Amino acid sequence: QVQLVESGGGLVQTGGSLRLSCAASGRTYAMAWFRQAPGKEREFVAAISWSGGSTYYADSVKGRFTISRDNAKNTMYLQMNSLKPEDTAVYCCAGRYGTVRYGSMDYDYWGQGTQVTVSS
């Protein structure tokens, strides 16, 4: 099975930027980022197709976050700009062999998550 490992989380101030990485042990055909804040349900953040040609964003992050991937390195990225306190959550990367989906139940492989904290 594919192993996914996130990195790049940390503490930033409101308005700051952070870049998350997700390294995969094998190639997946669609990947996504989800996040979960304490006491809240897991939330879709962004997704990207196998080729990287199609990207999708939750309304809450559109215009601020950019998802990308480098298939030669089996790595996916999430560039987060203009961060807000409400972005505070554990961010997890996920992969599946099919096309992009938006629900966490649709993904087959998950990383353990990386904490992003945005101070106000």
Phi and psi in degrees as GROMACS dihedral restraints (atoms count N, CA, C in turn):
[ dihedral_restraints ]
;  ai    aj    ak    al  type     phi  dphi    fc
    3     4     5     6     1   -80.3    20    10
    4     5     6     7     1   135.3    20    10
    6     7     8     9     1  -105.0    20    10
    7     8     9    10     1   135.4    20    10
    9    10    11    12     1  -122.3    20    10
   10    11    12    13     1   135.0    20    10
   12    13    14    15     1  -132.7    20    10
   13    14    15    16     1   120.7    20    10
   15    16    17    18     1   -90.0    20    10
   16    17    18    19     1   154.6    20    10
   18    19    20    21     1  -155.1    20    10
   19    20    21    22     1   165.8    20    10
   21    22    23    24     1   104.2    20    10
   22    23    24    25     1    -3.8    20    10
   24    25    26    27     1   -69.5    20    10
   25    26    27    28     1   165.9    20    10
   27    28    29    30     1   169.7    20    10
   28    29    30    31     1  -166.0    20    10
   30    31    32    33     1  -106.9    20    10
   31    32    33    34     1   126.5    20    10
   33    34    35    36     1  -135.9    20    10
   34    35    36    37     1   160.3    20    10
   36    37    38    39     1   -86.1    20    10
   37    38    39    40     1   158.9    20    10
   39    40    41    42     1   -52.8    20    10
   40    41    42    43     1   132.3    20    10
   42    43    44    45     1    91.2    20    10
   43    44    45    46     1    -8.2    20    10
   45    46    47    48     1   -80.5    20    10
   46    47    48    49     1  -178.5    20    10
   48    49    50    51     1  -128.8    20    10
   49    50    51    52     1   154.6    20    10
   51    52    53    54     1  -152.4    20    10
   52    53    54    55     1   145.3    20    10
   54    55    56    57     1  -120.9    20    10
   55    56    57    58     1   118.6    20    10
   57    58    59    60     1   -96.5    20    10
   58    59    60    61     1   147.4    20    10
   60    61    62    63     1  -124.8    20    10
   61    62    63    64     1   149.3    20    10
   63    64    65    66     1  -133.2    20    10
   64    65    66    67     1   110.3    20    10
   66    67    68    69     1   -95.7    20    10
   67    68    69    70     1   128.9    20    10
   69    70    71    72     1  -109.3    20    10
   70    71    72    73     1   142.6    20    10
   72    73    74    75     1   -76.8    20    10
   73    74    75    76     1   -17.4    20    10
   75    76    77    78     1  -148.9    20    10
   76    77    78    79     1   169.5    20    10
   78    79    80    81     1   -81.1    20    10
   79    80    81    82     1   139.3    20    10
   81    82    83    84     1  -120.3    20    10
   82    83    84    85     1   155.6    20    10
   84    85    86    87     1   -92.0    20    10
   85    86    87    88     1   -13.1    20    10
   87    88    89    90     1  -151.0    20    10
   88    89    90    91     1   143.0    20    10
   90    91    92    93     1  -137.0    20    10
   91    92    93    94     1   159.5    20    10
   93    94    95    96     1  -153.1    20    10
   94    95    96    97     1   162.2    20    10
   96    97    98    99     1  -113.6    20    10
   97    98    99   100     1   135.2    20    10
   99   100   101   102     1  -124.3    20    10
  100   101   102   103     1   161.4    20    10
  102   103   104   105     1  -142.0    20    10
  103   104   105   106     1   155.3    20    10
  105   106   107   108     1  -143.6    20    10
  106   107   108   109     1   120.5    20    10
  108   109   110   111     1   -93.2    20    10
  109   110   111   112     1   156.6    20    10
  111   112   113   114     1   -55.1    20    10
  112   113   114   115     1   130.8    20    10
  114   115   116   117     1    77.2    20    10
  115   116   117   118     1     4.4    20    10
  117   118   119   120     1  -121.1    20    10
  118   119   120   121     1   161.5    20    10
  120   121   122   123     1   -74.5    20    10
  121   122   123   124     1   156.2    20    10
  123   124   125   126     1   -62.8    20    10
  124   125   126   127     1   137.4    20    10
  126   127   128   129     1  -123.9    20    10
  127   128   129   130     1   134.6    20    10
  129   130   131   132     1   -67.7    20    10
  130   131   132   133     1   137.1    20    10
  132   133   134   135     1  -113.4    20    10
  133   134   135   136     1   -56.2    20    10
  135   136   137   138     1  -161.6    20    10
  136   137   138   139     1   156.9    20    10
  138   139   140   141     1  -144.1    20    10
  139   140   141   142     1   159.1    20    10
  141   142   143   144     1  -144.4    20    10
  142   143   144   145     1   140.5    20    10
  144   145   146   147     1   -73.8    20    10
  145   146   147   148     1   170.6    20    10
  147   148   149   150     1   -56.2    20    10
  148   149   150   151     1   -44.4    20    10
  150   151   152   153     1   -77.3    20    10
  151   152   153   154     1   -17.1    20    10
  153   154   155   156     1    85.3    20    10
  154   155   156   157     1    -0.5    20    10
  156   157   158   159     1   -77.2    20    10
  157   158   159   160     1   -18.1    20    10
  159   160   161   162     1  -124.5    20    10
  160   161   162   163     1   129.4    20    10
  162   163   164   165     1  -128.5    20    10
  163   164   165   166     1   153.6    20    10
  165   166   167   168     1  -141.0    20    10
  166   167   168   169     1   142.3    20    10
  168   169   170   171     1  -136.5    20    10
  169   170   171   172     1   145.4    20    10
  171   172   173   174     1   -67.5    20    10
  172   173   174   175     1   148.8    20    10
  174   175   176   177     1   -58.1    20    10
  175   176   177   178     1   -31.9    20    10
  177   178   179   180     1   -68.2    20    10
  178   179   180   181     1   -19.5    20    10
  180   181   182   183     1  -118.8    20    10
  181   182   183   184     1    -6.7    20    10
  183   184   185   186     1   -58.0    20    10
  184   185   186   187     1   132.7    20    10
  186   187   188   189     1    89.4    20    10
  187   188   189   190     1   -14.5    20    10
  189   190   191   192     1  -112.9    20    10
  190   191   192   193     1   -34.6    20    10
  192   193   194   195     1  -107.4    20    10
  193   194   195   196     1   148.9    20    10
  195   196   197   198     1  -133.3    20    10
  196   197   198   199     1   123.9    20    10
  198   199   200   201     1   -99.3    20    10
  199   200   201   202     1   142.6    20    10
  201   202   203   204     1  -152.5    20    10
  202   203   204   205     1   169.1    20    10
  204   205   206   207     1  -149.2    20    10
  205   206   207   208     1   152.7    20    10
  207   208   209   210     1  -124.7    20    10
  208   209   210   211     1    97.8    20    10
  210   211   212   213     1   -67.5    20    10
  211   212   213   214     1   -26.6    20    10
  213   214   215   216     1   -64.5    20    10
  214   215   216   217     1   -27.1    20    10
  216   217   218   219     1  -105.8    20    10
  217   218   219   220     1     0.7    20    10
  219   220   221   222     1    51.7    20    10
  220   221   222   223     1    45.8    20    10
  222   223   224   225     1  -132.8    20    10
  223   224   225   226     1   138.4    20    10
  225   226   227   228     1  -115.5    20    10
  226   227   228   229     1   149.5    20    10
  228   229   230   231     1  -128.9    20    10
  229   230   231   232     1   154.9    20    10
  231   232   233   234     1  -134.9    20    10
  232   233   234   235     1   106.8    20    10
  234   235   236   237     1   -87.4    20    10
  235   236   237   238     1   121.0    20    10
  237   238   239   240     1  -115.6    20    10
  238   239   240   241     1   118.2    20    10
  240   241   242   243     1  -118.3    20    10
  241   242   243   244     1   164.1    20    10
  243   244   245   246     1    49.7    20    10
  244   245   246   247     1    48.6    20    10
  246   247   248   249     1   -66.0    20    10
  247   248   249   250     1   145.2    20    10
  249   250   251   252     1  -121.3    20    10
  250   251   252   253     1   157.4    20    10
  252   253   254   255     1   -55.3    20    10
  253   254   255   256     1   -33.8    20    10
  255   256   257   258     1   -69.8    20    10
  256   257   258   259     1    -7.5    20    10
  258   259   260   261     1   -81.5    20    10
  259   260   261   262     1    -8.7    20    10
  261   262   263   264     1   -61.2    20    10
  262   263   264   265     1   124.0    20    10
  264   265   266   267     1  -178.5    20    10
  265   266   267   268     1   170.9    20    10
  267   268   269   270     1   -87.9    20    10
  268   269   270   271     1   123.9    20    10
  270   271   272   273     1  -100.9    20    10
  271   272   273   274     1   128.1    20    10
  273   274   275   276     1  -120.8    20    10
  274   275   276   277     1   142.3    20    10
  276   277   278   279     1   -97.7    20    10
  277   278   279   280     1   153.3    20    10
  279   280   281   282     1  -144.0    20    10
  280   281   282   283     1   154.1    20    10
  282   283   284   285     1  -140.3    20    10
  283   284   285   286     1   157.6    20    10
  285   286   287   288     1  -149.5    20    10
  286   287   288   289     1   160.6    20    10
  288   289   290   291     1   -84.4    20    10
  289   290   291   292     1   -16.5    20    10
  291   292   293   294     1   -90.4    20    10
  292   293   294   295     1  -162.4    20    10
  294   295   296   297     1   -79.3    20    10
  295   296   297   298     1   174.4    20    10
  297   298   299   300     1   -60.7    20    10
  298   299   300   301     1   135.2    20    10
  300   301   302   303     1  -130.1    20    10
  301   302   303   304     1   166.7    20    10
  303   304   305   306     1  -115.0    20    10
  304   305   306   307     1    -5.8    20    10
  306   307   308   309     1  -102.2    20    10
  307   308   309   310     1   142.9    20    10
  309   310   311   312     1   -62.4    20    10
  310   311   312   313     1   -30.0    20    10
  312   313   314   315     1   -68.2    20    10
  313   314   315   316     1   -15.1    20    10
  315   316   317   318     1   -86.4    20    10
  316   317   318   319     1    -7.9    20    10
  318   319   320   321     1   -99.8    20    10
  319   320   321   322     1   143.7    20    10
  321   322   323   324     1   -96.0    20    10
  322   323   324   325     1   -30.5    20    10
  324   325   326   327     1  -127.9    20    10
  325   326   327   328     1   137.2    20    10
  327   328   329   330     1  -134.4    20    10
  328   329   330   331     1   144.5    20    10
  330   331   332   333     1   -86.4    20    10
  331   332   333   334     1   175.2    20    10
  333   334   335   336     1   -85.3    20    10
  334   335   336   337     1   -15.1    20    10
  336   337   338   339     1   102.0    20    10
  337   338   339   340     1   154.6    20    10
  339   340   341   342     1  -135.4    20    10
  340   341   342   343     1   136.1    20    10
  342   343   344   345     1   -80.6    20    10
  343   344   345   346     1   130.2    20    10
  345   346   347   348     1  -118.1    20    10
  346   347   348   349     1   123.2    20    10
  348   349   350   351     1  -124.4    20    10
  349   350   351   352     1   125.6    20    10
  351   352   353   354     1  -114.1    20    10
  352   353   354   355     1   116.2    20    10
  354   355   356   357     1   -84.5    20    10
  355   356   357   358     1   148.0    20    10
